[in-house]
């Protein structure tokens, strides 16, 4: 039996259009806009001014606090100033506007030879590396746990439909990726390393086994969503369960994405800060979907101009299950951008929700063993106290419940609202 977690769903993965396409390097147009917040935590403080000349790899925003991450120019050129632009949530935040000179001159950090654990952590902080799977949590914080770590788990599941960015990274950068994983192991002083890859990626499993040389245990995972969820992949690979309101380090685990491990390799072995990543452009409205190596700060609209696109109903940053629906294409690529999807009418549900039929399918697929129908029902009655009894805080917002709901009830939005109100109430009481 292949490693997996309990419950979950198995949507059509829709990866065939891009999985065999080698990633192309995509260079920005005349301007990039570097967001000062590309991570969980405090936004950066700008360290450049209008008229400053920069190179790719020059710091333009300095981390403000421990839970924050430096940001860098992705091109060489001249700083035009600080502007407010929409991010993927629709909120306007500060960006550093840089006029691209097209030369792509680079500034790298010194390469580290046989670094110590602390030197790796310091370099990760200096390079501004965050969780590249989408969470964008500053990686140097993860590498500084206050408890001993037994298992380093590398997430190569890529369980969201359409996305093949991590797959192409594993296929194209396997040797370098293994070096990055071993650097993470050294930083954490972990005993064991597991790399979990869903079994719908057999070539990637073979490729990573070829380069791992028994230093990393490459484990095929059952293809199931959300196999890449942090608690789900920990359980699948170790059978350890992370208790409610606790962190992976509380059971001796740290989970990092394959993209994060590759960024660590680049920072330590090549001296390259974090301003570039693998990304998938797909969806039924894109006639020529592709995988790219793309630089941060490039507007989505500039990427889409290079594609033949039919009418689309919805644009999504990330996967269709947990990604964000975009109001427009004004947002830019960030460190956490794994994909941009343009979906047609046939690919989305436009059916209006109806009354719950008490089928309990949402409960039967929930990977956290919650009862989404009860949380939703009490939220509709404005009874937050009763809704809280069903533990909405533990929801990982994977969308499995809404996916199987025959009444098409937007269960995730209801649970998300409950979580928000509970946290706000806690903040007021503290």
GIHU-V641365 format. One line per field, one symbol per residue. psi: psi as a letter, one per 20 degrees, with the letter a starting at -180 (. if undefined). Layout:
psi->???
This chain:
psi->pqpaaqbarmqphkihhihjoppqpoqrbiqqoopiokrpapqrpqjrrpiqpqrpippipppnrgnrpqqqqirqbpphapqpqpahiiqprpqoppopijhlqqorrpppplqrghhgggggghikproiihhkpphhghjlqjqqpgppppokgmipqgpkghghghhhkgghggghghgggggilqgqppoppqjjlhhhggghhhihljhpooppqpoqpmhjqghghgghhijqpoqpjrqhhijkqppqqhhghhhgghggiikprnjqrqqpoaqhiohmqrqqoqqqipqhhhghhjqoprpqhpppoarigirppphakhrrprhjohrppoqrhiirpjpqqaqpjkijhhhhioijkrnhhgggghhhjknhghhhhjlhhipjkhjhghhioiikpmhghghhgggghghgghhhh.
